[in-house]
Amino acid sequence: MTQPTTRQRPEKRNLPYMRIAIVLCPGFTLTPMASFVDALRLAADREDRSRQIYFAWEFLSITPEPVRASCGLEVGQQKALADIDGFDGLVVCGGLLSEMDGLPRSAFEPIRRAAERGIPVVGLCTGSFILGQCGLLDGRRCALHFEVLTRFQDRFPKASATSSENYIADGNIITCPGSVASIEVAAYLIRQFSAPHYAAKAYDYLLFRPGTVRLRASLGPLGEAVAKSARLTQEAVRFMEHRMDRPCEISELCASLGVSRSVLYRCFRRDLDLSPLEFWREMRLLACAELLQRGRHGVTEVAYIYGFSDVSHFCRLFKARFGLSAGRYRSTISARPAV
């Protein structure tokens, strides 16, 4: 995730440390909202009694009608979105785009007003689309779910969107792809407005570890090239990301995209100067290297995690790419002190 650059913890001794308005959009997804709120709830009380002592929150509706979650759960009429004064942060919980597209433009004004005050404004899941419609993501980096990344890029070309991070804090605007990654956003705000041990309690009670293995590569400079690539290349890369642990034949990839091998090959060569097979292998090797750096997994385990069924073959590829055997890389790199 990207760390903040501007917001500092306020000098505020009165409790609660932070009051958050949680805005529910039509068709909001339940997991991101519940993950965020439960982390906040656990940090809010020294015990486990759900008292809003250190942190407080209220649910607001972006429309005057009751809101139904994407899973069918209906939430009764909430406080109006216009009533956001007095809050220290605002979280927009998005969901099904088909149910959010018809929102009136007047609904966005309170969100803009909150951003102008300099308080944290968060977009969970497709809540980032709402922030984009408010003009809050122009020129900013933002974290999107891979499923909606292309649609977001088409609608908001002035934003710099990625699907490779759990959250991004760019100034006072924070975006998150959703799901349980929302716990990390809550923990970030908890740390900013209070102290790390409050966030640690939330992590512990939710059995959540930010360092949990995710089958997604940190592509480094290649990621920047992918972000500037044609849509076909980006769609192929997303397919590869979903299959990091079980790579398939390039012919299957082409069939899923509805293109020929030659078209895909030319697209990758033009955009990334690699063939699809070379890129897929590079992405998996980078992911293996990242996992070995953490020092918690052995070479054989890492190889299997990323779909290398032949460990000897993996070791040859790894040494050719990084100049060290996988075992030596693990012991050398993971032993370096953090800077």
C-alpha positions as CSV (number, residue, x, y, z in Angstrom):
1,M,0.0,0.0,0.0
2,T,1.1,3.6,-0.4
3,Q,1.8,5.5,2.7
4,P,0.4,9.0,3.4
5,T,2.3,12.1,2.5
6,T,0.4,14.9,4.1
7,R,-2.0,14.0,6.9
8,Q,-0.6,14.0,10.4
9,R,-2.3,12.8,13.6
10,P,-4.2,15.8,15.0
11,E,-3.5,17.1,18.5
12,K,-6.9,16.1,19.9
13,R,-7.3,15.0,23.5
14,N,-11.1,14.9,23.7
15,L,-12.8,11.6,23.0
16,P,-13.6,10.2,20.6
17,Y,-10.4,10.6,18.7
18,M,-12.3,10.5,15.4
19,R,-15.9,10.6,14.3
20,I,-16.6,8.9,11.0
21,A,-19.5,9.2,8.6
22,I,-20.1,5.9,6.8
23,V,-22.0,6.6,3.6
24,L,-24.0,3.7,2.2
25,C,-24.6,3.7,-1.6
26,P,-27.4,1.7,-3.3
27,G,-26.2,-1.9,-3.8
28,F,-23.2,-1.5,-1.4
29,T,-21.1,-4.6,-0.9
30,L,-21.3,-5.9,2.7
31,T,-17.8,-7.2,3.2
32,P,-15.9,-3.9,2.8
33,M,-18.3,-2.0,4.9
34,A,-18.4,-4.7,7.7
35,S,-14.6,-5.1,7.6
36,F,-14.0,-1.4,8.0
37,V,-16.6,-0.9,10.7
38,D,-15.7,-4.0,12.8
39,A,-12.0,-2.9,12.8
40,L,-13.2,0.6,14.0
41,R,-15.5,-1.0,16.6
42,L,-12.7,-3.1,18.1
43,A,-10.4,-0.2,18.4
44,A,-13.1,2.0,19.9
45,D,-13.3,0.2,23.2
46,R,-10.5,-1.0,25.5
47,E,-12.6,-4.0,26.2
48,D,-14.9,-5.9,23.8
49,R,-18.2,-4.2,24.6
50,S,-18.6,-2.3,21.4
51,R,-18.8,1.1,23.1
52,Q,-17.9,4.1,20.9
53,I,-15.3,5.6,23.2
54,Y,-12.1,6.2,21.2
55,F,-13.8,6.2,17.8
56,A,-17.4,6.9,16.8
57,W,-19.3,6.4,13.6
58,E,-22.7,7.0,12.1
59,F,-24.3,5.5,9.0
60,L,-25.6,7.9,6.4
61,S,-27.4,7.2,3.2
62,I,-26.5,8.8,-0.1
63,T,-30.2,8.7,-1.0
64,P,-33.3,9.5,1.1
65,E,-34.7,5.9,0.6
66,P,-33.7,2.8,2.6
67,V,-30.6,1.2,1.1
68,R,-30.3,-2.4,0.1
69,A,-26.9,-4.1,0.0
70,S,-25.8,-6.2,-3.0
71,C,-26.5,-9.4,-0.9
72,G,-30.1,-8.3,-0.3
73,L,-29.8,-7.0,3.3
74,E,-31.9,-3.9,3.6
75,V,-30.8,-1.0,5.8
76,G,-33.5,1.3,7.0
77,Q,-33.5,5.1,6.4
78,Q,-30.4,6.7,7.8
79,K,-29.2,10.2,8.6
80,A,-29.1,12.4,5.5
81,L,-25.7,12.8,3.7
82,A,-26.0,16.5,3.9
83,D,-25.5,16.3,7.7
84,I,-21.8,15.7,7.6
85,D,-20.6,18.7,9.7
86,G,-18.8,17.6,12.8
87,F,-17.3,14.4,11.4
88,D,-13.5,13.9,11.2
89,G,-13.7,11.5,8.2
90,L,-16.1,10.2,5.6
91,V,-16.2,6.7,4.1
92,V,-18.1,6.0,0.9
93,C,-19.2,2.4,0.6
94,G,-19.8,1.5,-3.0
95,G,-21.2,-1.6,-4.6
96,L,-23.1,-2.5,-7.8
97,L,-22.3,0.1,-10.5
98,S,-25.6,-0.5,-12.1
99,E,-27.4,0.8,-9.0
100,M,-25.1,3.7,-8.5
101,D,-25.1,5.2,-12.0
102,G,-28.4,7.0,-11.5
103,L,-27.4,9.0,-8.4
104,P,-28.2,12.7,-8.7
105,R,-25.3,15.1,-9.0
106,S,-26.5,17.0,-5.9
107,A,-25.6,13.9,-3.8
108,F,-21.9,14.5,-4.5
109,E,-21.7,18.1,-3.1
110,P,-21.5,17.0,0.6
111,I,-18.6,14.7,-0.3
112,R,-16.8,17.5,-2.1
113,R,-17.4,19.8,0.9
114,A,-15.9,17.2,3.2
115,A,-12.8,16.9,1.0
116,E,-12.3,20.7,0.9
117,R,-12.3,20.6,4.7
118,G,-9.2,18.4,4.5
119,I,-10.6,15.5,6.4
120,P,-9.9,11.9,5.2
121,V,-12.4,10.9,2.5
122,V,-12.4,7.2,1.7
123,G,-13.7,5.2,-1.2
124,L,-14.3,1.5,-0.5
125,C,-14.9,-0.9,-3.3
126,T,-16.6,1.1,-6.1
127,G,-17.0,4.1,-3.7
128,S,-14.0,5.3,-5.7
129,F,-16.3,5.9,-8.7
130,I,-18.3,8.3,-6.5
131,L,-15.0,10.1,-5.6
132,G,-14.1,10.2,-9.3
133,Q,-17.5,11.8,-10.1
134,C,-16.8,14.4,-7.4
135,G,-13.6,15.2,-9.2
136,L,-11.5,14.2,-6.2
137,L,-9.3,11.7,-8.0
138,D,-8.0,13.9,-10.9
139,G,-4.2,13.7,-10.8
140,R,-4.2,11.3,-7.9
141,R,-3.2,7.7,-7.5
142,C,-6.0,5.3,-6.5
143,A,-6.5,1.6,-5.7
144,L,-9.3,-0.2,-7.6
145,H,-10.5,-3.8,-7.7
146,F,-9.2,-5.6,-10.8
147,E,-12.8,-6.3,-11.9
148,V,-13.7,-2.7,-12.4
149,L,-10.2,-1.2,-13.2
150,T,-10.7,-0.8,-16.9
151,R,-14.2,0.7,-16.5
152,F,-12.8,3.2,-14.0
153,Q,-9.9,4.1,-16.3
154,D,-12.3,4.7,-19.2
155,R,-14.5,7.0,-17.1
156,F,-11.8,8.8,-15.2
157,P,-8.7,9.1,-17.4
158,K,-7.2,11.9,-15.3
159,A,-6.8,9.5,-12.3
160,S,-3.8,7.1,-12.0
161,A,-5.5,3.8,-11.1
162,T,-4.0,0.5,-10.1
163,S,-5.3,-2.9,-8.9
164,S,-2.0,-4.0,-7.3
165,E,-2.3,-2.3,-3.9
166,N,-4.6,-2.8,-0.9
167,Y,-5.1,0.9,-0.4
168,I,-3.6,4.2,-1.4
169,A,-3.6,7.4,0.6
170,D,-3.0,10.4,-1.6
171,G,-3.2,13.4,0.5
172,N,-6.6,13.2,2.4
173,I,-8.1,11.0,-0.3
174,I,-7.9,7.3,0.4
175,T,-9.1,4.5,-2.0
176,C,-9.3,0.7,-1.5
177,P,-10.4,-2.1,-3.8
178,G,-12.7,-3.4,-1.0
179,S,-13.1,-6.8,0.6
180,V,-11.1,-7.5,3.7
181,A,-8.4,-5.0,2.6
182,S,-10.8,-2.4,4.1
183,I,-9.5,-3.5,7.5
184,E,-6.1,-2.0,6.5
185,V,-7.7,1.3,5.7
186,A,-9.4,1.4,9.1
187,A,-6.1,0.5,10.8
188,Y,-4.4,3.3,8.9
189,L,-6.9,5.9,10.1
190,I,-6.8,4.4,13.6
191,R,-3.0,4.9,13.7
192,Q,-3.2,8.4,12.3
193,F,-5.8,9.6,14.8
194,S,-4.7,7.7,17.9
195,A,-1.9,5.2,18.5
196,P,-0.7,1.9,16.9
197,H,-1.9,-0.3,19.7
198,Y,-5.5,0.4,18.9
199,A,-5.0,-0.8,15.3
200,A,-3.1,-3.8,16.6
201,K,-6.1,-4.8,18.8
202,A,-8.3,-4.7,15.7
203,Y,-5.9,-6.8,13.7
204,D,-5.6,-9.4,16.5
205,Y,-9.4,-9.7,17.2
206,L,-10.1,-10.0,13.5
207,L,-7.4,-12.6,13.0
208,F,-6.1,-10.4,10.2
209,R,-2.4,-10.2,9.2
210,P,-1.5,-7.4,6.7
211,G,1.4,-9.5,5.5
212,T,-0.8,-12.5,4.4
213,V,0.3,-14.0,1.1
214,R,-1.7,-12.6,-1.8
215,L,-1.2,-14.2,-5.2
216,R,-0.4,-11.0,-7.0
217,A,3.0,-9.8,-8.1
218,S,4.7,-6.5,-7.3
219,L,5.7,-5.7,-10.9
220,G,7.9,-2.7,-10.2
221,P,8.7,-0.8,-13.4
222,L,6.8,-3.4,-15.4
223,G,3.7,-2.3,-13.6
224,E,4.1,1.2,-14.9
225,A,4.4,-0.2,-18.4
226,V,1.2,-2.3,-17.9
227,A,-0.7,0.8,-16.7
228,K,0.1,2.5,-20.0
229,S,-0.6,-0.5,-22.2
230,A,-3.5,-1.3,-24.5
231,R,-6.6,-2.7,-23.0
232,L,-5.9,-6.1,-24.4
233,T,-2.6,-6.3,-22.7
234,Q,-4.1,-5.2,-19.4
235,E,-6.9,-7.7,-19.6
236,A,-4.3,-10.5,-20.3
237,V,-2.3,-9.4,-17.3
238,R,-5.4,-9.5,-15.1
239,F,-6.1,-13.0,-16.3
240,M,-2.5,-14.0,-15.5
241,E,-2.8,-12.4,-12.0
242,H,-5.8,-14.6,-11.3
243,R,-3.8,-17.7,-12.4
244,M,-0.5,-17.0,-10.6
245,D,-0.8,-20.3,-8.8
246,R,-2.0,-22.3,-11.7
247,P,-0.7,-21.0,-15.1
248,C,-2.2,-22.4,-18.2
249,E,-1.3,-22.6,-21.9
250,I,-1.1,-19.4,-23.8
251,S,-3.8,-20.8,-26.1
252,E,-6.2,-20.9,-23.2
253,L,-5.4,-17.3,-22.3
254,C,-6.1,-16.3,-26.0
255,A,-9.4,-18.3,-26.0
256,S,-10.6,-16.5,-22.9
257,L,-9.7,-13.1,-24.5
258,G,-11.2,-14.0,-27.9
259,V,-8.0,-13.2,-29.8
260,S,-5.4,-15.1,-31.7
261,R,-1.9,-15.9,-30.4
262,S,-0.3,-13.6,-33.1
263,V,-2.5,-10.7,-32.0
264,L,-1.7,-11.1,-28.4
265,Y,2.0,-11.6,-29.1
266,R,2.2,-8.4,-31.1
267,C,0.4,-6.5,-28.4
268,F,2.7,-7.7,-25.7
269,R,5.8,-7.0,-27.8
270,R,4.7,-3.5,-28.6
271,D,3.6,-2.6,-25.0
272,L,6.1,-4.6,-22.8
273,D,8.8,-5.8,-25.1
274,L,8.2,-9.3,-23.9
275,S,6.1,-12.2,-25.2
276,P,3.1,-13.2,-23.1
277,L,4.9,-16.3,-21.9
278,E,8.0,-14.3,-20.9
279,F,5.9,-11.8,-19.1
280,W,3.9,-14.4,-17.2
281,R,7.1,-16.1,-16.1
282,E,8.7,-12.8,-15.1
283,M,5.6,-11.9,-13.0
284,R,5.7,-15.2,-11.2
285,L,9.4,-15.0,-10.5
286,L,9.1,-11.5,-9.1
287,A,6.3,-12.7,-6.8
288,C,8.5,-15.7,-5.7
289,A,11.4,-13.3,-4.9
290,E,9.1,-11.0,-2.9
291,L,7.8,-14.0,-0.9
292,L,11.4,-15.3,-0.3
293,Q,12.4,-11.9,1.0
294,R,9.9,-12.3,3.9
295,G,11.8,-15.4,5.1
296,R,8.7,-17.2,6.3
297,H,8.5,-19.7,3.4
298,G,10.9,-22.3,2.1
299,V,12.0,-22.5,-1.5
300,T,9.9,-25.6,-2.3
301,E,6.8,-24.0,-0.7
302,V,7.2,-20.7,-2.6
303,A,7.7,-22.6,-5.9
304,Y,4.4,-24.5,-5.4
305,I,2.5,-21.4,-4.2
306,Y,3.2,-19.8,-7.6
307,G,2.6,-22.9,-9.8
308,F,6.1,-24.3,-10.4
309,S,5.5,-28.0,-10.0
310,D,9.1,-28.8,-10.9
311,V,11.2,-27.3,-8.1
312,S,14.5,-28.0,-9.9
313,H,13.2,-26.2,-13.0
314,F,12.1,-23.3,-10.8
315,C,15.5,-23.1,-9.2
316,R,17.2,-22.9,-12.6
317,L,14.9,-20.1,-13.7
318,F,15.3,-18.2,-10.5
319,K,19.1,-18.3,-10.6
320,A,19.2,-17.2,-14.2
321,R,16.9,-14.3,-13.4
322,F,18.4,-13.0,-10.1
323,G,22.0,-14.3,-10.2
324,L,21.6,-16.2,-6.9
325,S,20.1,-19.6,-6.1
326,A,16.6,-19.3,-4.5
327,G,18.0,-20.6,-1.2
328,R,20.9,-18.1,-1.1
329,Y,18.6,-15.3,-2.1
330,R,16.2,-16.1,0.7
331,S,19.0,-16.3,3.4
332,T,20.8,-13.2,2.1
333,I,17.9,-10.8,1.3
334,S,15.6,-11.8,4.2
335,A,18.5,-11.3,6.7
336,R,19.0,-7.7,5.7
337,P,17.8,-5.2,8.3
338,A,14.8,-3.1,7.4
339,V,15.8,0.4,6.5
